[in-house]
Amino acid sequence: MEMFPHRGVVVAAVVVLWVCLCGVRYVHGDCRDRPEPQCCTGRDAFCHNYGLRTDNRYGPCYCDEACTAQQDCCQDYTWICIPVDCEVGEWSGWSACTSSCDIGFAERRRRVTKEPKNGGKACPPEVERRGCYEWDARKCDPATDVALLTPAEFSRDQYPDFRPKRVINTRNSYCVFFYMNEVPTTCILHRQAGQWTHALQPRSTVCVECQPAAMDRNGRCSGDGVDDASTLWKAMGVTGCQGSWLRAEKRDDCNCGDRPGTDFLFV
């Protein structure tokens, strides 16, 4: 006859009692009982304790931002790890259209002034865009507005058939300074032959004067350029000497001529 007929039952009871006793120390192990940091960003499997969860179950409970979606936060998560919503500043003004000759977009921005924490509301978009369309005929089709050049020391009377000389007493000359982008070898060859194109050199700056006699009815000379766009030029009387330049500055009530040999006139 077995001396301990209920030995298996006793062992099972001891095991259950041990588990319960060991578990008692974790029943109130919430976020506040965790070492620093008590609350964690993102999803962190190591950011946990043992206690009553928000789903009313005992076990591993978490103190990371993902626990609200998983519904496994420790019961004190919402007041220990107080959610902080994202905050943003005011919108900036709209930028210029990205294209000046086609469909583009403009955008405005705002800055995040406070990052979200502990499951607070995420930040809204920081950039907003809208479509736009712009067309500037002079900038978008510059090839139709070619500057014809002659040296400043030359008289416009050398080209009487190109445009009759007119007298406009109510307008003053203005100057345009250009950065030379492209100068073909044709100009170099003419320069070697003693032509006046010696001043037309790549990466140099030239001054071109618009005199009243060359102005149209709007008070401008053809080919005087546009900002932020390459336009075309052509040397009068020098076959094949033509290229592109970029307008650097426009000055009203101005005369070129303080640099002999490097200043020009619009024809």
Rosetta blueprint (number, residue, H / E / L):
1 M L
2 E L
3 M L
4 F L
5 P L
6 H L
7 R H
8 G H
9 V H
10 V H
11 V H
12 A H
13 A H
14 V H
15 V H
16 V H
17 L H
18 W H
19 V H
20 C H
21 L H
22 C H
23 G H
24 V H
25 R L
26 Y L
27 V L
28 H E
29 G L
30 D L
31 C H
32 R H
33 D H
34 R L
35 P L
36 E L
37 P L
38 Q L
39 C L
40 C E
41 T L
42 G L
43 R L
44 D L
45 A L
46 F L
47 C L
48 H E
49 N E
50 Y E
51 G E
52 L E
53 R E
54 T L
55 D L
56 N L
57 R L
58 Y E
59 G E
60 P E
61 C E
62 Y E
63 C L
64 D E
65 E L
66 A L
67 C H
68 T H
69 A H
70 Q H
71 Q L
72 D L
73 C E
74 C E
75 Q L
76 D L
77 Y H
78 T H
79 W H
80 I H
81 C L
82 I L
83 P L
84 V E
85 D L
86 C L
87 E E
88 V E
89 G L
90 E L
91 W L
92 S L
93 G L
94 W L
95 S L
96 A L
97 C L
98 T L
99 S L
100 S L
101 C L
102 D L
103 I E
104 G E
105 F E
106 A E
107 E E
108 R E
109 R E
110 R L
111 R L
112 V E
113 T E
114 K E
115 E L
116 P L
117 K E
118 N L
119 G L
120 G L
121 K L
122 A L
123 C L
124 P L
125 P L
126 E L
127 V E
128 E E
129 R E
130 R E
131 G E
132 C E
133 Y E
134 E L
135 W L
136 D L
137 A H
138 R H
139 K H
140 C H
141 D L
142 P H
143 A H
144 T H
145 D L
146 V L
147 A E
148 L E
149 L E
150 T E
151 P E
152 A L
153 E L
154 F L
155 S L
156 R H
157 D H
158 Q H
159 Y L
160 P L
161 D L
162 F L
163 R L
164 P L
165 K L
166 R L
167 V L
168 I L
169 N L
170 T L
171 R L
172 N L
173 S L
174 Y E
175 C E
176 V E
177 F E
178 F E
179 Y E
180 M E
181 N E
182 E E
183 V L
184 P L
185 T H
186 T H
187 C H
188 I H
189 L H
190 H H
191 R H
192 Q H
193 A L
194 G L
195 Q L
196 W H
197 T H
198 H H
199 A H
200 L L
201 Q L
202 P L
203 R L
204 S L
205 T E
206 V E
207 C E
208 V E
209 E E
210 C E
211 Q L
212 P H
213 A H
214 A H
215 M L
216 D L
217 R L
218 N L
219 G L
220 R L
221 C L
222 S L
223 G L
224 D L
225 G L
226 V L
227 D L
228 D L
229 A L
230 S E
231 T E
232 L E
233 W E
234 K E
235 A E
236 M L
237 G L
238 V L
239 T L
240 G L
241 C L
242 Q E
243 G E
244 S E
245 W E
246 L E
247 R E
248 A E
249 E E
250 K E
251 R E
252 D L
253 D L
254 C L
255 N L
256 C L
257 G L
258 D L
259 R L
260 P L
261 G L
262 T L
263 D E
264 F E
265 L E
266 F E
267 V L
